[in-house]
Amino acid sequence: MGLVSWLIALPLLTAAAVVAVPARRRRMIRWIAALGTGAHLVLTAVTTVLFWQAAGPDMTAMEGALHTKLYLVEKVPWFESLGIQYFVGVDGISVSMVILTSIIIFTGVLASWDVESRTKEFFVLLLTLVTGVFGVFLSFDLFLFFMFYELAVLPMYLLIGIWGTGPKEYAAMKLTLMLLVGSAFVLVGFLAVYHASGLRTFDLIALGHAEYAHGFQKWAFPMIFVGFGVIGALYPLHTWSPDGHSSAPTAVSMLHAGVLMKLGGYGAIRIAVYLLPDGAKVWGLLFMALTTVNILYGSFAAIMQKDLKYFTAYSSVSHCGFVLFGVASLNFMGLKGAVIQMFSHGIMTGLFFGLIGMVYGRTHTRMIPEMGGLGKVMPWLATAFYIGGLASLGLPGLSGFVAESHVFLGGFFGNPWIDAAVARTLTVIATLSIVVTAVYVLRGLATVFQGPITNPHFEHLTDATWPERISTGLLVTVLVVVGLAPWPFIALIKGSLMPLLNRVYQ
């Protein structure tokens, strides 16, 4: 078994190790989950280094390529008569998403250190879910991709329905049903591409060499894009997301917003735009307009929220709109911004939901008006909250600025198949969300952490524990490092975006 397969298998093996431990040994279960996800971080670092060594000499050559080049490839025939195989590998985009997922699951385990109810089952389902996420980011066979995609989605129902809060059964059912509808669109699109190619294969790279009729692309592209758009919170198909976020336990919210929603942007880039570039040109204006609504709607809805989780959930709807807006721009700056935004928002929102869980565990409330002055008793958590908030409003020096500036520049330079004045108007409208974001972030954080302590009970609260400090410290460090030195990250994804862009412009 190769290195890439170990990236998929290690979380599943960790889950199996947790299964073998008696349920009463909660401390051991937590340590197994932490050590397994920590080992995955190390394995991810090794994979990144090996990818750089292999891909470095090819970076210049990829500028004129029409097809994605993969590294550390593993292929094993599966159902040969149907053209299905176990086909995994990495390129720059998938490596960046694996790094994101590995960081979020490790910090999510640390943020879940105090889970007492059915601890064993919780970590097994959490690790199973993340196995599916890694499989999606590393699969280059559409059948295998879809199988892992469903594995990433389905455990959410149990994780929210059992360990969630509030109307958790409703939220779990709504999330599951809407994501399954999106999956149905994706599946129809995959099968259509399979038959239209005439190659009888689900091999994504081979399918990229096929010629697809313009009429076919006009209906197949929106089928796949909308299917992935559901999980990416595309307006108006986003309504499952705030309810799911608000009811999910901490680690699940971190994975849900930090990683799972990124499957939408990743699928739109990796499959919809790559295989069906003519369809992307035809539908670019509609999706750019919808994502502009996404960005503004999420921002204005966040202003109205009193619950910290709903506050962050609607902020995520807005920030995920940046990802799909960058994809719809169909130029290098916008696509680059979309990938950076996936990574940046994943780290940022993972930090937010982790911090919300830590604050709630101490105050037993998520209602913003009921809190105040918490910065005096929780300086570590308050500082981390402010850094995450400043990243979300695009402060220079943090990763959010790098991502959003690329997306807005991509929109302003414009999709060549959209009238330039229209594209720039939509971009200017979307840019106004920065002002709205600054209002709700700064006002919300000031209410929670500044001023006098509003509840005598809060005077005796404690600051972050060591597992919480490690978790939040790692996430804050990534936001700062990517914000101050984004060039290695940009270089990581550039070689993988050029073939996709060349296919659109050929």
N, C-alpha and C positions, 0 to 999 in steps of 0.2 A: 504494500500500500504506500503510495507516494505522499509527499508532504501536503499537497492540497487536500487529499482525502482525509488526512489527519485533522485538518482544520474543521472538517465537517464531523468527523467521528468523535473527536475529543469531548465535546459537550454531551454527546449521547453516551459515551463511556462513563463520564462523570455522573450522569443521571442513573446509569446502571449501578454504579458504586453506591449512590445514595439509596437506591432500592434495597441493596443488600444489608443496609444498616437498620437495626431495630428502631421503630418510630420514637421510642422514648429517649434515644440518644440524640437529642436535638443539637447539642453542641458539636458533636462529631459530624452530623449532617451539614451544619453550616461550614465547618472547616473543610470538608470534602468539596463542597460547592465552591468555596473561595479558592482552594488550592487548584482545583480543576480549571476554573476560569482564569486564575493567575498564570497557570501553565499555558493556557491558550494565548494570553498576551505575549508571552515569550515566543511561542510558536509563530505568532503573527509577525513579530519583529524579525525573526529568522526568514520568514517568507518574503517580507519586504526587502530585506538585504539581498536575498537571492534574485528577486525580481529585478532590482536595480542593476545587479551585476550582469544579468542576461539581457535586459532591455536597453541599457545605456548605449551600447554601440548602434542600436537600431533607431534611436530617437529622430535623427535627421532624415533617415530613409522613410520614416512613417509619414512625413509631411506630404508626400505625394501618393500615398497608398490609398486604395479603395476598400480594403478589407482589413478587419481587425486582426492583429497578430497576437497570439496567445503564448504564454510561457508556463513552464512546469505542468505541461499537459498530461492528462491521464485519460486513456480511452479503453473501454472494455465493451465488446458487443453484448447486447442485452436481448432485445427482441429483433433479431436481424431482419426478419421478413417484413416488419413494419418500419424499419429504419430507426429503431430506438436503441440508444447506447448510453452507457455511463460515460459521460464526457465532461470533464472538469478541467479548469485551468485558471489562469489569472491574466489580467491586463491592468493598466493603471487605475481605471475606474473601479474595478472589482477589488483591487488591493486597498484603495482608500475606504471603500465600504466595509471591508473586513476589519480594518483598523478601527473604524467607528464602532462596529458591533462588538468587537472584542473589549474595547474600553467600557462600553455601556453595560455589558453583561457583568463584567467584573465589579464595577461600581454599584450596579444594581444588587448584586449579591451582598455586598457590604452594607448597602442601605437597608437590606431586609434582615439584618442580623437579629432583630427582636421579634421576628414572626414566631408565634407560639402555637397557633392553631394549625394542625395538620402540616407541620413543618416539612415532613418528608415528601408528602404529595405536592406541596407548593414548589419545592425546588426541582422535583422531577419534571413537572409540567413546564416550569420556567426554562429549564435546560433543553427540554424537547422542542419548545418553541424556538429557541435560539439556534438549535440544530437546523431547523427549516430555513431560518434567515441566512445562515452561512451557506446552506445548499443553494439558495436562490442566487446569491452573489457570485458563486463559483461554478454554476452550471451553464453549459453551452449547448445542451440538448433541450429543446423546448418541452419535451415530455418530462424529462427529469426536472427541469425548471418549474413546471406546473406542479409536480408532485411535492417538491419542497415548499413551494408557495402555499399550498394548502396546509402542509404541516406547520407552517409558521402562523397561519390564521386560526386554525381550529382550536388549539389550546387556550386561546384568549377567552372563549366562552366559559370554560371551567374556572380559569384564574380570576375572572371578574365575578362570575356567578357565585363562587364559594367564598373567596377572600375579599371581595369588594365591600363597599359601603353604600349607603343610600339605596336608591331604587336599582340595586345591582342586577337583579334578574332581567328587568326591562332593558337596562343598558347592554347587558351581555347578549340578549336576544337580538336587539336592534343592530348592534355592531356585527354580529355573526351573519344575520340575514342580508344586510347590505353588502358586506364583503363577499358573501357567496354569490350575490347577483353580479358584482363586479368580476368575480372569478368566472362566471358563466360567459360573460362578454369576452374575457381573455381567452377562454377555451375555444369559443367559436372562431375567434380571430386566428388562433394557432392552427386549428384544423383547416381553416380556409387557406392559410399560407402553405401548409403542408400539401394540400391538393393542387393549389394553383402553381406551385413550383414545378410539378411534374417529376420531382427527384425522388419521391418516396423516402424522405428522410426528415428527421427533426433536428438535424445538425444545424445550429444557427449559422456557423461560418459557411457551410455549403449552401444554405438557403440564401445567404447574402450574394451568392454568385448567380442566382436565378433572375430571370426577367419577369416582372409582373406588369400586367396590362394596366394602363392608366385608370380605366374604369373600375378595375378590381381594387386598386389602391384607394380610390375615392371612398369606397364604403368599408374596406377592411381596416384602414388606418383609424378612423374614429371608433370602430369597434374595440380595437386593442387599446387605444389611448384613453377612452372613457373607462374601460375596464380597469386599467391601472389608475386612472384618475379617481376612482371611488376610494381606493386605499390611500391615495395622495391628497384626499380632502378637496377635490375639485368642486367648485360651486356649480350647481346647487346640490351636489351629492355628498356633502360634507357633514350632514346633521348627525351621523352616528358618532363622530369624533368627540365633540364636547361631552356627550353623555358617557361615552366609554372612558374618557380620561377622568371624569369626575368620580366615577364609581370604582375604578381600578385601584388595587393596592399599589404601593410606591414603586416597587421594581417593575411591575407590569406597566404602569404609566411611563416609566423611563424607557422601557423597550418599545412600548406602543408608539410614543411620540418621537423618541430618539432614533428608532431603527425601522419599525414596521411601516410607518408612513413613508419612509424613504424607498420602499419597494415600488411605490407608484412612480416616482420620478425616475428610478433606475430602469424599470420596465419600459417606460415611455422612451427613454434614450436608447437603451440597449436593443430593444426589439422594434417598437413602433417606428421610430425615425430611421433606424439603421436599415430595416428591411423595406420600408414603404416611404421613401423620401418624397415621391410625387404626392402622395396623400398628405404628407406633412405640409407641403406647399399650399395645397388647396384649402386645408382647414386651419392654417396658421392664424388668420385674423380672428376666427370665432374663438379659438382657445386662448389667444392673447387677450381678448375682451373678457372672457370668463375668468381668467386668472387675475385680471385687474380688479374685477368685482371681489374675487377671493381676498385679495390683499387689503382692500379698503373695508369690506364687510367684516373680516376678522378683527381688524383694528378697532373699528367703531363698536363692535359687539363686546370687545374686551373692556372698553371704558365703562360699560354698564354693569359689569359683573361685580358681585360682592363676595363670591366664593373664590378663594385663591386658585383652586383647581380649574374652575370654569374660566377664570381670568387667564390662566396660562393656556388652557385648551383653545380658546378663541385666538389667542396670540399665535398658537401653532398653526391654526387654519390660515392666518394671514401669512406667516413665514413660509409655509408649504406652497402658498400661491407664488412666491418668488421662484421656487424651483421650476414649476410648470410654466411660468412666464418666461424664464430663461430658455426653456426647451422650445417654446413657441417662437422665440425670436429667430431661431435657425441661423445664428451666426456664431463664430468662434467665441466671442466675448460672452455672449449670453449662455451658450452651452457650458462654457468653463465656469461661469458664475453659478449655474444650476447645480453642478457637481460640488463646488465649494460650499454652496448653501446647504446642500444635503448633509455634508459633513459638519459644518458649523452649527446648523440648527439642531442636528442630532446631539451634539455635545451640550449645547446651550439648554435645550429643553430637557435633556436627561438631568442636567444640574438642577434646573428649576423644580422638576417633579420630585427629585430626591430631597431637595431642601424643604419642599412643602410637606412631604411625609415626616421629615425630622421635626419641623415646627409643630405639625399637628399632633405628633406623638407626645409633645410636651404641653401644649396649650389645650388640646382636645377641642379645638375649633379651627375651621378654615375660613371663617367669616372675617373679612378685612375690617369692617367697622368695630368688631369686638376686640381687636388687637391694637397695640400701641406701645412704644417704648421698648420693644423686645431687643433692640440693639444693645441696650445696657447690660442685659443678662446673657445674650447670645452673640457676642462680637464676631466670632468665627462665622457663624451661619449668616449673620447680617452682611458681613463683608462679601461672602461668596454670592449671596443674593444680589447685591449691588453690581458685582462684576458681571454676573449673568444678565442682569437687566440692561447694563450699559452695552453689552455685546448685542442684545436684541434690538436696541435702537440704533445700532450701526456706529458706535463710537470708534474713531480711528485708533489703531493700536490693538484692537480685538478682532476676532475672526469674522464677526458679523459685518464689519465695515468692508472687508475684503470681498466677501460674498455678494453683498447687496450692491456695492459699487460696480462690480462686474455685470450683474444682472441688469442694472439700470443703464449702463453704457451699452450693453447688448441691445436692449430695447430701443434706445435712442438712435443707435446706428441703424437699426431697423431690419426687419425681415424683408429681403429684396422682392418678395412676392406680395407685399402689402404696401399700399400707398404710404410714402415716407411721412406725410403730415399726420396720417391716422396713427401710425406706429409711435411717433413722437408724442402725440396727444395722450395716448394710452399710457406711455411711460411717465409723462409728467403727472398724470392723475395718480398712477401707482406710487410715484415718489412722495406724494403728499402723505402717505401712510407713515413716513418717518416722523413727521410732526405729531401725528396721532399716537404713534407708539411711544414717543418721548413723554407725552402727557400721561398716558395710563401707567407706564412703567414707573416714572418718577413719583407720581401721586400715590400709586399703590404701595411702593416701597417706603415712602415717607410715612404713610399712615401706619404701616405695620411696625416699622423699626425706630422711627424718630419720635421725639416728644416725650412726655411723661408716661410712665407705666400706668395703663388704664385699669388693670385688674390686680388687686393685691396678691392674688395667687401667682401671678407671673414673676413677682420679685424673687421667688425661690426656685425658679427654673434653672436648669443647667445648660451649659453650652455643648457643643458637639463632642461625642465620644471619639476614641481613636479610630475605630472603623469608619465612622462618619467623616472624620477629618481626612483620612486617606482617600475616601471616595470623592468628596467634594474638592479636595486639593488637587487630585489628578485631573478632574474635569476643568477646573479653573486654569490650571497650567496649560492644558491643551488650547483653551480659548486664547490665552495670551501668546503662546508660542506661534500658533498659526496666524494670529493677528500681526505680530511683529516681524515674522520671517515666513511669509507665505510661499516663497519661491520654490523650495523643495516640493511642496504639495502641488503647486501649479505644474512643475516639471513632471511630477508623477502622473498626472492625468492628461497632459498635452498630447503625448504620442498616441493615446487611445482615442482621443476625440477627433484627431485629424482625418482618419479614414472615414468616420461617420460624416464629417462635414464635407469631405471630398465627394461622397456619394450624393449628398444633397445638391451640390453645385455642378456635378458632372453634366 
